[in-house]
Amino acid sequence: MQYRSFGKLDWKPSALGFGAMRLPTTDTDPANIDEALATRMIRTAIDAGVNYVDTAWPYHKEQSEPLVGQALQDGYRDKVKLATKMPSWLIKEPADFDVHLDIQLDRLKTDRIDFYLLHALNKTYWPNLRDLGVFDWAEKAIADGRIGHLGFSFHDELALFKEIVDAYDWTFCQIMYNYMDTDFQAGREGLQYAAGKGLAVVIMEPLRGGSLTQQAPQPVADLWAGASEERSQADWALQWLWNQPEVSLLLSGMSEMKHVEENLESASASGIGTLSAEELDLVERVSKAYRTLCPIPCTNCKYCMPCPSGVNIPRIFSIYNDYKMYGDEAMAKQRYNQFMSAENRADNCVECGQCEAACPQQIEIIDWLKKVHEFLTLPANS
């Protein structure tokens, strides 16, 4: 295992952290974790040198924290730093801070969360937690030993990310980042900004939820085939991240033992500056090849927003373009029908034309919204 630096702390994290969001299950219900296999996977990773385990309140329908707590028995808790996250959406009053932390400590069978994150900060959760006095509360929880260090995970725009970074003396943050999402949410600029302020930066979704491990479309497959060194698609994505000094560690949500074994092998060969200029150029060309598969030339400039009817045009186009790039129809339809609010979907369009008049790419937005909505609301594989 290779170890890296963690911001201003005198502690070395393993390059690979164990993310307990996609644990193996006994059936299609995320709550039904295969406890025996999940425990073996976590302990196998720790035995191989992984020293950071990450979970959160909602993972696996609130069953991830209890599983992690059980897996870290028999001496394993002392071998790792444990991270979990405050359920930001459940905090309505200051008393809720203690209520939820104490439940998490009980679930995790521990008296201390080494790295505690404010979960999924965005323009809604952030001002609520701030105004309810989360920092004063956190200082007390640090003083009484229930929390070791405070951080946050993030899902919103870059400007808000910088505002949050500057609002407190954080130890660390957690962002979505991979070679396809360098300009999404915090992105590369956010990574460098936070690291420049002394924060450790933990990376989530290094494989884009598995999209970067799917069978590559032919233009991408041809590029990988021409590489001077043969690697798996997952290894390319992981090594690209580990190559960057601002990355403190990356989390992988592993659902099979082979994922653990493959990621451990990749981590053992990782390091800052290990990829050549030629290899970095290859990854950039792969990224561009994926983007050529996007049928809608949306740049996420948001000139079309806000839509007077509430349609989230860039989000809808992003979901459809992702489907065209990675071929995961089920994921696209889940993101649209389950993870998007009904009031933000394309069928709310009244064809006022305001968006098309504002679009610098001259996209035929109204027609595309109709086409995308029709496809994403059809049964899978129809």
Number of C-alpha atoms within 10 A of each C-alpha: 18 17 20 19 19 23 22 13 13 8 11 15 22 25 28 32 28 24 22 25 22 18 25 23 18 12 10 9 10 19 16 16 21 16 18 11 17 24 21 13 24 23 17 16 23 21 12 15 21 25 24 24 23 22 25 23 22 14 16 21 13 16 19 28 26 17 23 24 21 17 21 22 15 8 9 16 20 11 14 19 18 24 22 23 24 22 19 22 14 11 17 12 12 14 11 16 22 14 11 18 22 15 12 24 19 14 19 25 18 15 13 22 23 19 22 28 27 21 22 21 22 17 13 12 17 20 13 17 20 13 11 17 14 16 16 10 15 19 15 13 19 17 11 11 14 19 22 20 20 24 22 24 22 22 18 16 16 18 11 18 26 15 10 20 20 13 11 11 13 20 23 26 26 26 26 23 26 22 21 20 16 15 16 19 20 26 21 19 15 23 25 18 18 23 21 12 15 18 25 25 27 24 24 21 18 26 24 16 13 15 19 19 16 13 12 18 15 11 13 18 14 12 15 21 11 10 13 10 8 11 14 12 16 20 20 22 20 23 22 22 23 26 17 16 15 25 23 27 26 27 22 25 23 22 19 15 17 11 15 21 16 13 20 22 14 22 23 16 13 23 19 15 13 14 17 10 9 11 16 15 12 18 20 13 15 20 15 13 18 20 16 15 17 17 14 17 15 20 13 15 11 17 15 21 17 13 18 13 16 16 23 21 24 16 18 22 23 18 20 25 23 20 20 20 21 20 17 14 19 14 17 24 21 15 16 23 15 10 10 14 12 14 13 18 21 24 15 16 21 11 13 12 14 15 22 17 14 14 18 14 12 12 16 14 22 18 10 18 21 13 13 19 18 12 16 21 12 10 10 13 6 5
